[in-house]
Amino acid sequence: MTTEFEMLLDGMRRAGAALRDAGVPFALAGSLATWARGGTETDHDVDFVLKPRDAERALDALAAAGFRCERPPENWLYKAYDESGTLIDLIFAPNNVPVDDALLDRADVFEVYAVELPVLAAGDVLATMLLALGEHRLDYDRPLGVARSLREQIDWEYVRGRTCDSPYARAFVVLAEELGIAA
């Protein structure tokens, strides 16, 4: 019997292959990027980051591969669903994190569920999560899990510099330092 996590990985693999074959520069992000780098399993969706200028081409590539595609009212992502209902987010304008060549160049290529995919750098995964924190969305649980599981892979100086304008992120970094997680 196929588990929910295996369905998520299968959707990720198919979508990643479609983007790769279409020549769209991208990187695996979010919870699955954490898992690919050695973190825990997730039941969230699949997140790929890509440059804004490549968003339409990426959505077209997924549609051609059989995904059901949507352009939601948010102006920072597109959504695609495979036949199992697995959600693929194509994120091209995340909170305070420009998706550019520099971000994508920092990604490392890993074999993830039998397909080679660029995976966002651990520091970028954490910085993206921290920059999404705000007054009405202040939950350190996920970022703390990422920091603990990937602590040796995280460039903490990069995270500090990238998130220094956010009081919520700065507070998290202090917490991580006090807990002995951040170098």
C-alpha positions in Angstrom: 0.0 0.0 0.0 1.4 3.4 -1.0 1.7 5.8 1.9 0.8 9.5 1.8 4.5 10.4 2.0 5.3 8.1 -0.9 2.6 9.8 -3.0 4.1 13.2 -2.1 7.5 11.9 -3.2 6.2 10.5 -6.4 4.5 13.9 -7.2 7.7 15.7 -6.4 9.7 13.3 -8.6 7.3 13.7 -11.6 7.1 17.5 -11.2 10.9 17.9 -10.8 11.5 15.8 -13.9 9.0 17.8 -15.9 10.7 21.1 -14.9 14.2 19.7 -15.5 13.2 18.4 -18.9 11.6 21.8 -19.8 14.9 23.5 -18.9 13.3 25.5 -16.1 15.8 26.5 -13.4 14.3 25.6 -10.0 15.1 24.1 -6.6 13.3 21.9 -4.1 12.3 24.0 -1.1 10.4 23.8 2.1 9.8 20.6 4.1 10.9 18.3 1.4 14.2 20.1 1.0 14.7 19.6 4.7 13.9 15.9 4.4 16.2 15.6 1.3 19.0 17.0 3.5 18.4 14.6 6.3 15.4 16.0 8.2 12.2 14.2 9.1 9.4 13.1 6.9 6.7 15.6 6.1 3.0 15.5 5.2 3.1 19.0 3.7 3.0 19.8 0.0 5.8 19.9 -2.5 7.5 23.3 -2.9 9.7 24.4 -5.8 11.2 27.9 -6.0 11.9 29.4 -9.4 12.5 32.8 -10.9 9.4 34.9 -11.6 10.2 35.1 -15.3 10.1 31.2 -15.5 6.8 30.8 -13.6 4.5 30.5 -16.7 6.9 28.2 -18.5 7.0 26.0 -15.4 3.3 25.9 -15.1 3.0 25.0 -18.8 5.6 22.2 -18.3 3.5 20.7 -15.5 0.3 21.0 -17.5 2.0 19.2 -20.4 3.1 16.4 -17.9 -0.5 15.8 -16.9 -0.8 18.0 -13.8 -4.0 20.0 -13.2 -2.7 23.6 -12.9 -4.1 26.7 -11.2 -3.2 30.4 -10.9 -4.5 31.3 -7.5 -5.3 35.0 -6.5 -2.0 35.2 -4.6 0.6 36.8 -6.8 3.6 34.8 -5.5 2.9 31.2 -6.5 1.1 28.8 -8.9 -0.3 25.4 -7.9 -0.4 22.1 -9.7 -1.9 18.8 -8.7 -1.1 15.3 -9.9 -3.6 12.5 -10.3 -3.3 11.5 -6.6 -4.1 15.1 -5.5 -0.6 15.9 -4.4 -0.1 19.6 -4.3 2.9 21.1 -6.0 3.6 24.8 -5.2 5.6 26.8 -7.8 6.9 29.7 -5.7 8.3 32.6 -7.5 8.0 35.5 -5.1 8.2 34.3 -1.5 8.2 36.7 1.5 11.3 38.9 1.4 13.4 36.3 -0.5 14.1 37.1 -4.1 14.3 34.0 -6.3 17.3 34.8 -8.4 20.3 33.1 -9.9 22.2 33.5 -6.6 19.6 31.6 -4.6 19.4 28.8 -7.2 23.2 28.7 -7.5 23.5 28.0 -3.8 21.3 24.9 -4.2 23.0 21.5 -4.1 22.1 18.6 -6.4 20.9 15.5 -4.5 19.4 12.2 -5.6 15.9 12.5 -4.1 13.6 9.5 -4.5 15.6 8.3 -7.5 15.8 11.6 -9.4 18.5 14.2 -9.2 17.1 17.5 -8.1 18.6 20.9 -7.0 17.8 21.3 -3.3 17.8 24.7 -1.7 20.7 25.3 0.6 20.0 24.6 4.3 20.5 28.3 5.2 18.1 29.4 2.5 15.4 26.9 3.7 15.7 28.2 7.2 15.9 31.9 6.2 12.8 31.5 4.0 10.9 30.1 7.0 12.1 32.8 9.3 11.2 35.6 7.0 7.6 34.3 6.7 7.2 34.8 10.5 5.1 37.7 11.6 2.9 39.1 14.3 0.0 36.9 13.3 2.1 33.9 12.3 4.7 33.4 15.0 5.4 29.7 15.4 9.0 28.6 15.9 8.1 24.8 15.8 9.0 24.1 12.2 12.1 26.4 12.0 13.4 24.9 15.2 13.0 21.4 13.8 14.9 22.5 10.6 17.6 24.1 12.7 18.0 21.1 14.9 18.1 18.5 12.1 20.3 20.5 9.7 22.4 22.5 12.2 25.8 21.4 10.7 24.7 22.3 7.1 23.4 25.7 8.0 25.6 28.8 7.3 24.5 30.7 10.4 26.3 33.9 9.5 24.4 33.8 6.2 21.1 33.3 8.1 21.9 36.1 10.5 22.7 38.5 7.7 19.8 37.5 5.5 17.2 37.8 8.3 18.6 40.7 10.3 15.7 43.1 9.4 13.1 40.8 10.9 12.7 41.0 14.7 11.0 37.6 14.7 13.9 36.0 12.9 16.5 37.8 15.1 14.6 36.4 18.2 14.7 32.9 16.7 18.5 33.1 16.1 19.0 34.2 19.7 16.9 31.2 20.8 18.9 28.9 18.6 22.1 30.2 20.0 20.9 29.9 23.6 19.8 26.3 22.9 23.3 25.5 21.5 21.9 24.9 18.0 23.4 27.8 16.1 27.1 28.0 15.7 
